[in-house]
Amino acid sequence: MTCPICGEETLHAFRPFCSKRCADLDLSQWLSGGYALPSEDQEDLEIALEDAEKRKPTEH
């Protein structure tokens, strides 16, 4: 089995990762929202569009 972060062989102590570093990098992705699944829910789409409109720069 190889590490999903760097591709090196995994170590039993950190499985499925090769080291604490790669495990921490993966955790960082989860905590920062780097791993996300898209939603098919209409309400989520509407909220995302409203948020995007709020972030648009206004013309002066």
Backbone as numpy.savetxt, mean C-alpha at the origin, in Angstrom:
# Nx Ny Nz CAx CAy CAz Cx Cy Cz
11.31 -20.69 -1.24 10.47 -19.52 -1.24 11.37 -18.28 -1.24
10.99 -17.29 -2.01 11.78 -16.05 -2.06 11.01 -14.91 -1.42
11.76 -13.94 -0.95 11.21 -12.75 -0.30 10.43 -11.92 -1.33
9.20 -11.52 -0.99 8.41 -10.72 -1.94 8.94 -9.29 -2.12
9.81 -8.85 -1.24 10.35 -7.49 -1.32 11.62 -7.45 -2.18
12.59 -8.33 -1.90 13.88 -8.25 -2.59 14.22 -9.47 -3.43
13.49 -10.57 -3.26 13.75 -11.76 -4.07 14.78 -12.72 -3.50
15.38 -12.40 -2.35 16.35 -13.30 -1.72 15.62 -14.49 -1.09
16.38 -15.53 -0.75 15.81 -16.68 -0.05 15.29 -16.26 1.32
14.17 -16.82 1.75 13.59 -16.44 3.04 14.27 -17.18 4.18
14.18 -16.58 5.36 14.63 -17.21 6.60 13.41 -17.56 7.43
13.46 -18.70 8.07 12.32 -19.17 8.85 11.85 -18.12 9.87
12.77 -17.43 10.49 12.43 -16.46 11.54 11.64 -15.27 11.00
11.78 -14.95 9.72 11.13 -13.76 9.15 10.14 -14.10 8.02
9.84 -15.37 7.88 9.02 -15.84 6.78 7.74 -15.05 6.64
7.35 -14.59 5.49 7.83 -14.92 4.16 8.94 -13.99 3.67
9.56 -13.26 4.58 10.62 -12.33 4.21 12.00 -12.91 4.51
13.03 -12.24 4.00 14.39 -12.72 4.22 15.03 -12.09 5.44
14.49 -10.96 5.89 15.10 -10.24 7.01 14.08 -9.34 7.69
14.46 -8.82 8.84 13.60 -7.87 9.53 13.43 -6.61 8.69
14.46 -6.21 7.98 14.40 -5.02 7.14 13.28 -5.14 6.11
13.24 -6.27 5.40 12.20 -6.46 4.38 10.82 -6.56 5.02
10.72 -7.19 6.18 9.44 -7.27 6.89 8.98 -5.87 7.28
9.91 -5.03 7.74 9.57 -3.66 8.12 9.17 -2.83 6.90
9.84 -3.04 5.77 9.46 -2.33 4.55 8.03 -2.68 4.13
7.68 -3.95 4.25 6.34 -4.39 3.92 5.31 -3.77 4.86
5.62 -3.78 6.16 4.73 -3.18 7.14 4.54 -1.69 6.85
5.60 -1.02 6.48 5.53 0.40 6.14 4.57 0.64 4.98
4.59 -0.24 3.99 3.66 -0.12 2.86 2.21 -0.24 3.33
1.95 -1.18 4.22 0.59 -1.36 4.73 0.15 -0.12 5.52
1.03 0.39 6.39 0.67 1.50 7.25 0.51 2.81 6.50
1.23 2.97 5.40 1.14 4.21 4.63 0.04 4.17 3.57
-0.63 3.03 3.45 -1.69 2.91 2.45 -1.18 2.51 1.08
0.06 2.08 1.02 0.64 1.67 -0.25 0.00 0.43 -0.84
-0.55 -0.40 0.02 -1.29 -1.58 -0.42 -2.77 -1.27 -0.22
-3.50 -1.15 -1.28 -4.92 -0.86 -1.17 -5.67 -1.57 -2.28
-6.87 -1.96 -1.99 -7.71 -2.59 -2.99 -8.73 -1.58 -3.47
-8.93 -1.49 -4.77 -9.92 -0.53 -5.27 -11.34 -0.97 -4.88
-12.17 0.00 -4.65 -13.55 -0.29 -4.26 -14.46 -0.16 -5.48
-15.46 -1.00 -5.54 -16.47 -0.94 -6.59 -17.75 -0.28 -6.07
-17.74 0.12 -4.81 -18.91 0.71 -4.17 -19.16 2.11 -4.73
-20.38 2.38 -5.18 -20.74 3.66 -5.77 -20.52 4.81 -4.79
-20.84 4.60 -3.53 -20.66 5.66 -2.53 -19.18 6.02 -2.38
-18.30 5.02 -2.38 -16.87 5.29 -2.29 -16.39 6.10 -3.49
-16.92 5.80 -4.67 -16.54 6.53 -5.87 -16.97 7.99 -5.77
-18.18 8.21 -5.30 -18.67 9.59 -5.16 -17.83 10.37 -4.16
-17.47 9.77 -3.07 -16.64 10.44 -2.06 -15.27 10.77 -2.65
-14.69 9.84 -3.41 -13.38 10.07 -4.03 -13.46 11.22 -5.02
-14.53 11.29 -5.80 -14.68 12.39 -6.76 -14.85 13.72 -6.05
-15.62 13.75 -4.97 -15.78 14.98 -4.19 -14.45 15.44 -3.61
-13.67 14.52 -3.09 -12.35 14.85 -2.54 -11.43 15.40 -3.62
-11.48 14.81 -4.81 -10.64 15.29 -5.91 -11.04 16.70 -6.32
-12.33 16.98 -6.33 -12.80 18.33 -6.67 -12.32 19.36 -5.64
-12.32 18.97 -4.38 -11.87 19.89 -3.32 -10.39 20.20 -3.45
-9.61 19.25 -3.96 -8.15 19.44 -4.09 -7.76 20.20 -5.34
-8.69 20.37 -6.27 -8.37 21.08 -7.51 -8.01 22.52 -7.19
-6.97 23.03 -7.80 -6.66 24.45 -7.59 -7.72 25.33 -8.22
-8.07 26.40 -7.54 -9.08 27.31 -8.07 -8.41 28.39 -8.91
-9.10 28.83 -9.95 -8.56 29.91 -10.79 -8.87 31.25 -10.14
-7.94 32.16 -10.26 -8.12 33.49 -9.66 -8.44 34.47 -10.70
